[in-house]
Amino acid sequence: MSQRLNVLISAYACRPHEGSEPGVGWNLVIELAKYHHIWVLTRGNNQSPIEAELSQHPVANLNFIYCEPSEFLAKLNQNLRIVHLHYYLWQLKAYWVAKKLHDEINFNIIHHVTYVRYSTPSFLAFLPPPFIWGPVGGGETTPNHFWQSFSLRGKIYEILRDTARRLGEIDPFVHQTALRSSLARGTTQDTVNRLKALGASEVEVYSQLGLSTHEITSLNLKSNNQQRAMRFISIGRLLHWKGFHLGLQAFAQANLPEDAEYWIIGDGPERQHLQQLSEALDISHQTKFWHQLSREETLNKLGECLALIHPSLHESGGLVCLEAMAAGCPVICLNIGGPAIHVTEETGFKISVNTPQQVIDDLASAMIQIVKEPDLWQRYSQAGQERVQTDFSWESKGLAQAKLYQELLLTTCQ
């Protein structure tokens, strides 16, 4: 790595020792500080955990700037009650803070990292340095044929979600963010298509997710070469679009031996419906519903299962798929959204999405195959671990991103 650059990162969500978006923000900036001088704009409520971590483990070349639209809005947003409004107004505040900071530091690159959301603008795109947007996501939609399996609550959710996306797409500042991006990254092809429609010229698919070396090593230890129990697992909030109802129907249809099990870990509004479905399918004696567990407990469960069933119908990420692969647990997912980016034909099953019954049939077939072919399971298990180590470690992603900054700066200066 040659010259260190001055880089401003916009990371509304950024906290140590967390998953999801806070983990994306934190892990990326930690890695980038190895190669460049990094300034991070983030929310004020992230200050305590960040400062506590840095007091124990200082990081050179890493500076945090905490910003809030107002104390009143911060209090109003407790428990994320008005998170989307707060996020939008935070972007405005961040612009003015960044503008003053740029006058002092003269940033070479500005990069929006979190939230990973394409339908909200980043006003930092209006500053002079080259601007990288993303990866951002949210451009995925539920295939039409699958709405029929949703409850009224689920259908209302989907309508509101699509409406919010479309409203975001007519925001002129979202268009300007796309137009002013030197590079826009989408977490999935669906989001890339939306970014192009908004006016972004340089666009590519790139996953926002990663795992640290410590996490990968810990997950690898949960894997072993011994034959695992005939047990499948699904993990996540129990929401209609997670598709767990499809997994249950496929498990019932697969007609596996009586000692086969299906574990579901998580809580949410669909819990009662899923439990009733397992009873109606006459598999309640083979199905175990765990409540939400700690991350460590959840990851331990992965090491006890044959495969992860992840039939999500619209998802930009799917970190659990990477965690499963690192734990040597092959993934059976749908060939859409973020999971389709992470899982390959060498590491698991990617089920085509045409109709609900076709998906159920193919999920069942994959379950039967993974049970009957231990050599296939072994190949998937090893290939998944290798893929995570090579392509999804935060260390490798941080290095690639640091190099990209220099390449982009050379291109824009020509």
Secondary structure, 3 states (H helix, E strand, C coil): CCCCCEEEEEECCCCCCCCHHHHHHHHHHHHHCCCCEEEEEEEHHHHHHHHHHHHHCCCCCEEEEEECCCHHHHHHCHHHCCHHHHHHHHHHHHHHHHHHHHHHHCCCEEEEEECCCCCCCCHHHHCCCCEEEEEECCCCCCCHHHHHHCCHHHHHHHHHHHHHHHHHHCCHHHHHHHHHCCEEEECCHHHHHHHHHHCCCCEEECCCCCECHHHHHHHHHCCCCCCCCCEEEEECCCCHHHCHHHHHHHHHHHCCCCCCEEEEECCCCCHHHHHHHHHHCCCCCCEEEECCCCHHHHHHHHCCCCEEEECCCCCCCCHHHHHHHHCCCCEEEECCHHHHHHCCCCCEEEECCCCHHHHHHHHHHHHHHHHHCHHHHHHHHHHHHHHHHHHCEHHHHHHHHHHHHHHHHHHHHC
